[in-house]
Amino acid sequence: MTDRAPLEFTIEHNQNPTSDAERAEILANPGFGVRFTDHMVMIDWTVDGGWRNARVVPYGPLSLNPANAIFHYGQEVFEGLKAYRHEDGSVHTFRPEKNAKRLQHSAHRLALPELPVELFVESLEQLVRVDEQWVPAHGEDKSLYLRPFMIANEDFLGVRAAETVTYMLIASPAGAYFSDPTRPVDIWLETEYSRAGRGGTGSAKCGGNYAASLLPQLTAAANGCEQVLFLDACSEKFVEELGGMNIVLVYEDGTVVTPESDSILDSVTNDSLLQLCAAAGVKTERRPVTIDEWREGAAAGRITEAIAVGTAAVVSPIGTLKHPEFTIENPPVTADSFSMRIRAKLTGIQNGDEPDEFGWLHRLA
Ligand SMILES: Cc1ncc(COP(=O)(O)O)c(C=O)c1O
């Protein structure tokens, strides 16, 4: 694939774009994942021809045959990252190469083709340049959420890897994921269902993992919780992750610990948080963590904070972890809590208000 000439993107402008007034209204209160920009990216892949036909086209519905493999076998992977408006008006994204590589990792597991990293990053540049006005203003805790995804796109009911695939990128203005980012979120500890098993797709960002998390998520909601925490499928002892976020625990001596597992997503936010800690001289550990360690540590005051981390919610303190037989109460959050300080640091870098010492930002427009 590397010996091919780079793909040239064609651009077909939307002839019926959202009016300035309507867009301003949407950006004033964007919610999350409900409104979309005027364009999208599509790139085709075939087993014989590789990647081709890279294009920016008007955002709109797809027309697919009901026999398309995507409807039957879930051969699909996706990513999630954001574009941030800086004070000088420029638009940047955060560590896009990591998302590109994770998409390759996910694609490999789902027997989909690996999109070259440069093509992934260029797709972000192409879309954000065309839809730049959709990136919310600086300093409002808003961003443009970017959703790259790849689907099997072949009309065939046999169970095999698709030979025709489509990569797409859509974008959606986003406000804060949780209405008040400083308010601790309550979490339901799921023990009946697993999210992913050993050798399964847990470390891939594929739709099936999220489908499997929805029933437990309903149970969580019925128990007054916003997120669900999964344990490992084999022993049901080790903390894995939330339906859509990694977990970080802070110990009384300041050590920051995050669970290590082959069946969780390699979070860009978590990796960045650990790097920031290491640079500040804070001890970090990525290792297996049992639910008993968390439970006993919190009860004895050894664990002082529990945090959910991911692109959507950035860094959110966890309040109560609920289970039918016990609850884990985490201490109240203060302005000086680790979660609040690291959140300010990370969002500061993303929004261009703190120096980008690690070279994490990538200018899109
Ligand atoms: C299952 C899961 N874990 C963790 C994360 C956090 O990853 P990131 O920080 O790269 O957004 C996400 C969100 O993408 C997720 O869906």
The ligand as an ORCA input file, in Angstrom:
! r2SCAN-3c Opt
* xyz 0 1
  C     -14.704      1.538     25.975
  C     -13.925      2.798     26.027
  N     -12.897      2.885     26.875
  C     -12.147      4.006     26.962
  C     -12.413      5.101     26.162
  C     -11.553      6.319     26.264
  O     -10.671      6.392     25.178
  P     -10.158      7.804     24.669
  O      -9.506      8.471     25.820
  O      -9.189      7.491     23.590
  O     -11.344      8.541     24.199
  C     -13.471      5.064     25.269
  C     -13.763      6.196     24.400
  O     -13.326      6.222     23.297
  C     -14.245      3.887     25.188
  O     -15.270      3.816     24.355
*
